[in-house]
Amino acid sequence: MDYSLLVWLLPTIALIVGVAIGFFVARALPHAAPNSTQRQLDDIQERFDTYQNEVVTHFNSTANLVQKLSQSYQDVQEHLAEGANRLATDDITRQRLLAALHPDALQPPRDRLTPPRTVAEPPRDYAPKAPDKPGMLDEQYGLNR
């Protein structure tokens, strides 16, 4: 009987020890993997947020620079117009300078030479025919009677 008790007792103890070791290993490993994955996810999210902030900052600075450029252009136009009014000796020169600054506003529209109007027809993929003549696909086309 001693032998049959040992046959049952030894596997039962091994099973209990295996379950205990499996429990501790299962408790230790799943926390390591999700923490690593969570850290990677947090890192990616942080990089994405940083990228979004950089994009917003870039477009805001671009908008500010374009606004400054437009204002500088207007300032140069005003400076040149004031200089033309103040420094031009006669009225004709003044009008020419102002017309050069604002070509569309001060000059009357010029008559330009226009090419003759021709109706451009796209190329055909067939031969034109007279209304009373048979077409190329007609059975009698090209036959002399």
Secondary structure as UniProt FT lines:
FT   HELIX           2..87
FT   HELIX           91..101
FT   HELIX           103..106
FT   TURN            131..132
FT   TURN            136..137
FT   TURN            139..142
//
